Amino acid sequence: MLSALLMIDSALLIILCLLQAGKSDGISGAFTGNGGLNLFANVKERGSEKVISNLTLVLGVIFFILVIAIRIVK
């Protein structure tokens, strides 16, 4: 039962991660330094981006809880 929940949670987590908008110029910007990648910039998420971000956080926490629960049960 817990394994099935873990598989569903991980599939949803992958889908939500793929739906998130990119916040950088891609891999070329990481190597060339173009675009001024600032990891500590104060960027506000709004609308659907905020919902997807919050759901990703919740599903990530549920993922770790399920992994620990499966380990304890076995």
Secondary structure, 3 states (H helix, E strand, C coil): CHHHHHHHHHHHHHHHHHHCCCCCCCHHHHHHCCCCCCCCCCCCCCCHHHHHHHHHHHHHHHHHHHHHHHHHHC
